[in-house]
Amino acid sequence: LLDLQRPGADRQAGRRARAMALEIAQARLDAVQQIIAQSPQLKQRTMVAPPSAQVIDGLASGQVVITLAARQH
């Protein structure tokens, strides 16, 4: 908490927000992976990539985007 009060801490706000967004995204992915792991068929057909934090114009704040991609064999 004291680090947030130091001079210049406001310049790190974006970095801290991005780090927190990535932590939340990873927690969501972990929860989805647990559900997928319960079905061998789903587990075999899915691959989860690491989360990324991007600002996408036109999306509401906090919205999650899932991108489907063809799996390379």
N, C-alpha and C positions, 0 to 999 in steps of 0.2 A: 504494500500500500504506500509505503514511503517513496518508492520509485516513481509512483504516479504524481507525487507532489514536487519532485525535483524540477529545477529550471530546464526547459527544453523537452519535458516529457510529452507535451502536446504534439511534438513532431513525430513521436513514435505511435501515435494513436492509430494510424492506418495499419501499421504492421501488427499491432496487437489485435485489432479487429479482424484482420485477415487470418491470423493464427487461430483465433477463437472460432471463426467460421469453418476453418479446416478441421478443427477438433470436433465440432458439432457434426459436420459432414461425415467424418470417419465413424463417429458413434452411430449415425443413421445407417451407414453402409454395413457396419458390424451387425446391427439388428436385422437388416434384410438378409445378410449372409446366413444368420442363424435360422431364419425361416426357410431359406432355400435349401440349407443342409438337411432339412427334414425330408426332402423329396430327392431321392437319387437321380431321377430323371431331370429335374430342374437343375440340380447341382452339376450334372454332366453337360448341360447345355448353356451354362452361364459362366461369364468371367467378369470379375469386378476389378475395375481400374482404380487407382488412387484418386481421391477427390481433388478437385481444383476449384479455386475461388475466382470467379469471373463476374464482372458486372455485365449484364445483358440488358440492353435497352428494351423497354416494353414489358418487362416482368415485374410483378409485384415483389415487394421486399420479403425476403424469406422463402421465396418459391424455389423448389428443387426441380432441376431438369435432369431427366434420364435420357442418355443418348444411346440408341441401339446401333450396333455395328455388326457387320458380317464377321463371323469367327474364322480366323485363318487356321487351317488344319496342318 
